[in-house]
Amino acid sequence: MSENPAAVDGSSGGTGATSDGTGDTGGPGEGSGGTSAPAEVIVEATGLTKQFDSGDPVIEDVDLTIHEGETTILVGPNGAGKTVLLCCLAGGLRPSAGTVEVFGRPPREAQSQFVFTLQDGLAVDELSGRENAAFYTRLHPAATDRWTEVADRLALDEAALDRRVGDYSGGMTRKLELAVTLSVDVPLYVLDEPTAALDPGAVERFHAILDELAAAERTVVATSHSPRDLRVADRLVFVGEDGLLADGSPETLRASVPLVVVVDDTRRVETPEGIVTDGRLFDTDSGRRGFLASDADRASVAAREDVVEVTDPTAADTFNYFVHLQTERDY
């Protein structure tokens, strides 16, 4: 069995995969002659639709292809259908229409080649952390005993492993679930909201593990509703009520976002008509920010007394733009 990089310290670095998953020069699939061959298709969904009872479809007519070595983050607000999509890709839900293949087979026939965990869907409250890990590592044929090393990397206190999980905080429970999941030695990891409830330090340590998996050409598909997870992605897929809103590398998508208007917090401007898209401002760690309206002049806006600056978008701006302002655009 090959060594799982999630359980050891190692150099980090992404694969550099582009939005079609084939990678840049030097990325996955590069041959000895210096030309880049298409990366292997790991997950392919075609016309995927999921509807419960007689309600409207949660996801409808989704086409999505995931290639080997990609770290793909499905991004969107709560209720957008990210988890339902992920469950269909992993075989946890049967599609109402369309097809899903994982390693060229129906997901349930490929379960030995991937690991899938739902947010708050693994740990048993009545068992200790150690008992939970012992139970779940017996269920997957590719499980290893390295979960304690991963738990240590995520700063889950060893003494806590002998306590009931029902007494854990949400962050501790998530660390245990990630430790068990990431210690499984498989080519594909399917993770639902892996950074939910984690403190910023734990998020950074988890991101470092994902970088190591990417360097080892493992494939990761994860959901998130947090801008902080955009940093670790090779590919972002924004999901909304209308389906897949945007799909591409973080750099490509950020380049398509308008310039950002940063407003003076002390003035508490509510709706700067005519200078930001839809008159909408977002409260962020970097101040109140909106997107420069298409018909606004940058120099004139920057000269306003209530404007701090007009600047390039950040990862958080990219998230707000696609999640909150582009729900009706057809990409």
C-alpha positions as CSV (number, residue, x, y, z in Angstrom):
1,M,0.0,0.0,0.0
2,S,1.4,3.4,-0.9
3,E,2.0,5.9,1.9
4,N,-0.8,8.3,2.5
5,P,0.8,11.9,2.6
6,A,-2.0,13.1,4.9
7,A,-0.4,11.3,7.8
8,V,3.2,12.6,7.4
9,D,4.8,16.0,7.3
10,G,5.9,17.0,3.8
11,S,6.3,19.8,1.4
12,S,3.1,21.3,0.2
13,G,2.1,22.4,-3.3
14,G,-0.9,22.2,-5.6
15,T,-1.0,20.5,-8.9
16,G,-1.8,23.6,-10.9
17,A,-4.7,22.0,-12.6
18,T,-6.7,24.3,-14.9
19,S,-10.5,24.4,-15.0
20,D,-10.7,21.6,-17.4
21,G,-8.6,19.4,-15.1
22,T,-5.8,18.8,-17.6
23,G,-3.2,20.9,-15.7
24,D,-0.7,23.5,-16.7
25,T,2.7,22.5,-18.2
26,G,4.3,20.4,-15.6
27,G,1.0,19.4,-14.0
28,P,-0.8,16.0,-13.9
29,G,-0.4,13.9,-17.0
30,E,2.9,15.4,-18.3
31,G,4.7,12.9,-20.5
32,S,8.4,12.4,-20.9
33,G,8.4,14.4,-24.1
34,G,7.2,17.5,-22.3
35,T,3.7,17.5,-23.7
36,S,0.7,17.3,-21.3
37,A,-1.7,14.4,-21.9
38,P,-5.3,14.7,-20.6
39,A,-5.6,13.7,-17.0
40,E,-7.7,10.6,-16.2
41,V,-11.4,11.3,-15.6
42,I,-12.1,10.2,-12.0
43,V,-15.7,11.4,-11.6
44,E,-18.2,12.2,-14.4
45,A,-21.8,13.3,-13.9
46,T,-24.0,13.8,-17.0
47,G,-27.5,15.4,-16.8
48,L,-27.6,14.8,-13.1
49,T,-30.9,15.7,-11.4
50,K,-32.1,15.0,-7.9
51,Q,-35.7,15.6,-6.8
52,F,-37.3,14.6,-3.5
53,D,-41.0,13.5,-3.7
54,S,-43.0,16.0,-5.7
55,G,-40.9,19.1,-4.9
56,D,-38.7,21.1,-7.2
57,P,-35.4,19.5,-8.1
58,V,-32.6,20.4,-5.7
59,I,-30.1,20.0,-8.5
60,E,-31.0,19.8,-12.2
61,D,-29.3,18.7,-15.4
62,V,-25.8,19.1,-13.9
63,D,-22.8,18.1,-16.0
64,L,-19.5,17.8,-14.1
65,T,-16.2,16.1,-14.8
66,I,-13.4,15.7,-12.2
67,H,-9.9,14.8,-13.3
68,E,-7.1,13.0,-11.5
69,G,-5.0,15.2,-9.2
70,E,-7.6,18.1,-8.9
71,T,-8.7,19.6,-5.7
72,T,-12.2,20.8,-6.6
73,I,-14.2,22.9,-4.2
74,L,-18.0,23.1,-4.7
75,V,-18.8,26.6,-3.3
76,G,-22.1,28.1,-2.4
77,P,-24.4,29.3,0.3
78,N,-26.2,26.9,2.6
79,G,-29.2,25.4,0.9
80,A,-27.7,25.6,-2.6
81,G,-27.6,21.9,-3.1
82,K,-23.9,21.3,-2.7
83,T,-24.3,18.4,-0.3
84,V,-27.0,16.7,-2.4
85,L,-24.7,17.0,-5.4
86,L,-21.8,15.5,-3.4
87,C,-24.0,12.6,-2.1
88,C,-25.1,11.8,-5.7
89,L,-21.4,11.8,-6.8
90,A,-20.5,9.4,-4.0
91,G,-23.5,7.1,-4.4
92,G,-25.1,8.1,-1.2
93,L,-28.2,9.3,-3.1
94,R,-29.6,7.8,-6.3
95,P,-30.1,10.5,-9.0
96,S,-33.7,11.1,-10.2
97,A,-32.2,11.5,-13.7
98,G,-28.8,11.4,-15.3
99,T,-25.8,9.3,-14.7
100,V,-22.7,9.3,-12.4
101,E,-19.5,7.3,-12.9
102,V,-16.6,7.1,-10.5
103,F,-13.5,5.4,-12.0
104,G,-15.7,4.4,-14.9
105,R,-18.3,2.6,-12.8
106,P,-21.4,3.4,-10.8
107,P,-20.3,4.9,-7.5
108,R,-21.4,2.0,-5.3
109,E,-19.2,-0.4,-7.3
110,A,-16.1,1.9,-6.8
111,Q,-16.4,2.4,-3.0
112,S,-13.1,0.7,-2.3
113,Q,-11.3,3.5,-4.3
114,F,-12.7,6.5,-2.5
115,V,-13.7,7.7,0.9
116,F,-16.8,9.9,1.6
117,T,-17.8,11.7,4.7
118,L,-20.8,14.0,5.5
119,Q,-20.6,16.9,7.9
120,D,-21.5,15.5,11.3
121,G,-22.3,12.1,9.7
122,L,-19.6,9.9,11.0
123,A,-19.0,10.1,14.8
124,V,-21.2,8.2,17.3
125,D,-21.8,10.3,20.4
126,E,-22.0,7.3,22.8
127,L,-18.5,6.1,21.8
128,S,-15.2,7.7,22.7
129,G,-13.0,9.2,20.0
130,R,-10.7,6.2,20.0
131,E,-13.6,3.8,19.8
132,N,-15.1,5.7,16.9
133,A,-11.8,5.5,15.0
134,A,-11.4,1.8,15.7
135,F,-14.9,1.1,14.5
136,Y,-14.7,3.1,11.2
137,T,-11.2,2.0,10.3
138,R,-12.6,-1.6,10.2
139,L,-15.2,-0.6,7.6
140,H,-13.0,0.5,4.7
141,P,-10.6,-1.9,3.0
142,A,-8.0,0.9,2.5
143,A,-8.1,2.2,6.0
144,T,-4.8,2.6,7.9
145,D,-3.8,3.0,11.5
146,R,-2.4,6.5,10.8
147,W,-5.5,8.4,12.1
148,T,-3.8,9.3,15.3
149,E,-1.0,11.0,13.4
150,V,-3.6,13.0,11.4
151,A,-5.5,13.8,14.6
152,D,-2.2,15.1,16.1
153,R,-1.6,17.3,13.0
154,L,-5.0,18.8,13.4
155,A,-4.3,19.5,17.1
156,L,-6.9,17.1,18.5
157,D,-5.8,16.5,22.1
158,E,-4.8,12.9,22.7
159,A,-6.5,12.9,26.1
160,A,-9.8,13.8,24.4
161,L,-9.7,10.6,22.4
162,D,-10.8,8.6,25.5
163,R,-13.8,10.9,26.1
164,R,-17.3,10.4,24.7
165,V,-17.7,12.2,21.4
166,G,-21.0,13.5,22.8
167,D,-18.9,15.7,25.1
168,Y,-16.8,17.1,22.2
169,S,-17.2,20.6,20.8
170,G,-18.2,20.9,17.1
171,G,-14.6,21.6,16.1
172,M,-13.2,18.5,18.0
173,T,-15.8,16.3,16.4
174,R,-14.8,17.6,12.9
175,K,-11.2,17.0,13.6
176,L,-11.9,13.4,14.6
177,E,-14.0,12.8,11.5
178,L,-11.2,14.3,9.3
179,A,-8.5,12.2,11.0
180,V,-10.4,9.0,10.3
181,T,-11.3,10.0,6.7
182,L,-7.9,11.3,5.7
183,S,-6.1,8.2,7.1
184,V,-7.8,6.1,4.5
185,D,-5.3,5.5,1.6
186,V,-7.4,6.0,-1.6
187,P,-7.0,8.0,-4.8
188,L,-10.2,10.0,-4.2
189,Y,-11.5,11.9,-1.2
190,V,-15.1,13.3,-1.1
191,L,-15.6,15.7,1.8
192,D,-18.7,17.6,2.9
193,E,-17.9,21.0,4.5
194,P,-14.6,19.8,5.9
195,T,-13.7,23.1,7.5
196,A,-17.0,23.7,9.2
197,A,-16.6,24.4,12.9
198,L,-12.8,24.4,12.7
199,D,-10.8,27.3,14.2
200,P,-8.5,29.2,11.8
201,G,-5.4,27.3,12.9
202,A,-7.0,24.0,12.2
203,V,-8.2,25.2,8.8
204,E,-4.6,26.1,7.9
205,R,-3.3,22.7,9.0
206,F,-6.1,20.9,7.1
207,H,-5.3,23.0,4.0
208,A,-1.6,21.9,4.3
209,I,-2.8,18.2,4.3
210,L,-4.8,18.9,1.1
211,D,-1.7,20.5,-0.5
212,E,0.2,17.3,0.2
213,L,-2.6,15.1,-1.2
214,A,-2.5,17.2,-4.4
215,A,1.2,16.9,-4.6
216,A,0.8,13.1,-4.5
217,E,-1.8,13.4,-7.3
218,R,-4.7,12.4,-5.1
219,T,-8.1,13.8,-6.1
220,V,-10.3,15.8,-3.7
221,V,-13.8,17.0,-4.1
222,A,-15.2,19.0,-1.2
223,T,-18.0,21.4,-0.5
224,S,-17.7,24.8,1.3
225,H,-19.7,27.9,2.1
226,S,-16.6,29.7,3.3
227,P,-14.3,32.0,1.2
228,R,-11.2,30.8,3.2
229,D,-11.3,27.4,1.4
230,L,-10.8,29.0,-2.0
231,R,-7.1,29.2,-1.4
232,V,-6.5,25.5,-1.5
233,A,-8.5,24.8,-4.7
234,D,-7.2,24.0,-8.2
235,R,-10.7,24.4,-9.4
236,L,-13.8,26.2,-8.1
237,V,-17.4,25.2,-9.0
238,F,-19.9,27.8,-7.7
239,V,-23.3,26.2,-7.0
240,G,-26.6,28.1,-6.6
241,E,-30.3,27.6,-6.9
242,D,-30.0,27.8,-10.7
243,G,-27.3,25.1,-10.9
244,L,-23.6,25.5,-11.6
245,L,-23.0,29.3,-11.8
246,A,-19.3,29.3,-12.6
247,D,-16.5,26.8,-13.1
248,G,-12.8,27.4,-13.4
249,S,-9.4,28.0,-11.7
250,P,-9.4,30.5,-8.9
251,E,-7.1,32.8,-11.0
252,T,-9.4,32.6,-14.0
253,L,-12.5,33.3,-12.0
254,R,-11.0,36.1,-10.0
255,A,-9.8,37.8,-13.2
256,S,-13.5,37.9,-14.3
257,V,-14.6,39.7,-11.2
258,P,-15.0,43.6,-11.4
259,L,-12.9,46.0,-9.5
260,V,-13.8,46.4,-5.8
261,V,-14.9,49.6,-4.2
262,V,-13.9,49.9,-0.5
263,V,-16.1,52.3,1.4
264,D,-15.2,54.3,4.4
265,D,-16.6,52.4,7.4
266,T,-17.0,55.5,9.5
267,R,-19.5,57.0,7.1
268,R,-21.7,53.9,7.1
269,V,-22.8,54.4,3.5
270,E,-25.8,52.1,2.8
271,T,-26.5,52.2,-0.9
272,P,-23.9,54.1,-3.0
273,E,-26.2,54.4,-6.0
274,G,-24.4,54.2,-9.4
275,I,-21.0,53.2,-8.2
276,V,-21.4,49.6,-7.0
277,T,-23.3,46.8,-8.6
278,D,-26.9,46.6,-7.4
279,G,-26.0,49.2,-4.8
280,R,-24.9,46.4,-2.6
281,L,-22.0,46.4,0.0
282,F,-20.6,43.4,1.8
283,D,-19.1,43.6,5.3
284,T,-15.8,41.8,5.3
285,D,-12.6,41.7,7.4
286,S,-11.2,44.2,4.9
287,G,-14.0,46.7,5.3
288,R,-17.3,47.3,3.5
289,R,-16.8,46.4,-0.1
290,G,-18.9,46.4,-3.3
291,F,-18.2,45.8,-7.0
292,L,-17.6,48.7,-9.3
293,A,-20.7,49.2,-11.5
294,S,-20.1,48.5,-15.2
295,D,-21.0,52.1,-16.2
296,A,-19.0,53.8,-13.3
297,D,-15.7,55.6,-13.9
298,R,-12.9,54.2,-11.7
299,A,-11.1,57.5,-11.2
300,S,-14.3,59.4,-10.4
301,V,-15.4,56.8,-7.9
302,A,-11.9,56.6,-6.3
303,A,-12.0,60.4,-5.8
304,R,-15.2,60.3,-3.7
305,E,-14.8,61.3,0.0
306,D,-16.7,58.2,1.1
307,V,-14.5,55.8,-0.9
308,V,-11.2,54.5,0.6
309,E,-10.0,52.9,-2.7
310,V,-10.9,51.0,-5.8
311,T,-8.8,47.8,-5.9
312,D,-8.4,44.3,-7.3
313,P,-10.7,41.6,-5.9
314,T,-9.6,39.2,-3.2
315,A,-10.7,35.5,-2.7
316,A,-13.5,36.7,-0.4
317,D,-14.6,39.2,-3.1
318,T,-14.7,36.4,-5.7
319,F,-16.9,34.3,-3.3
320,N,-19.3,37.2,-2.8
321,Y,-19.5,38.1,-6.4
322,F,-20.4,34.6,-7.7
323,V,-22.4,33.4,-4.7
324,H,-24.4,36.6,-4.1
325,L,-24.5,38.6,-7.3
326,Q,-24.4,36.1,-10.1
327,T,-27.3,33.7,-9.3
328,E,-29.2,34.5,-12.5
329,R,-26.3,34.6,-15.0
330,D,-25.9,31.6,-17.3
331,Y,-22.3,30.5,-17.4
